[in-house]
Amino acid sequence: MESRIKQLRENRGLIQEILAAELGITQQMLSKYERDILCIKVDVLMKIAEYFNVTTDYLLGISEVKRDLQGQMKMNKTLDTYYDLIEIYKDLDEYDQKMVWSIMQTVKKTCEKRKKDKENTEES
């Protein structure tokens, strides 16, 4: 069975390094989790479930249900908020969708860097 963590990561267009950094673990550790070489720690499992808004049972392959009621309500609220963007995005061809996704990832990295720089400046 293919790792659900890997499926979720690839569906978001994330590389292991980016997801690992978001979770506060190494890329090597994430790779071992995805290949089922290393037993996943509970705290990391919970971070991954929260990050992707899925249940831990789904990640572990115990259930086919991705989200519990609370997770589904969160998803619905998010979809409602960004519905117009989603409609525009889904009408793009695959090439343009990949380009938009790449731009969004770059903007996200830049934003995170600015936040980190601001925190470092405030600490000084």
ABEGO torsion letter per residue (X at the ends): XBBAAAAAAAAAGBBAAAAAAAAGBBAAAAAAAAAGABBBBAAAAAAAAAAAGBBAAAAAGABABABBAAAAAAAAAAAAAAAAAAAAAAABBAAAAAAAAAAAAAAAAAAAAAAAAAAAAAAX
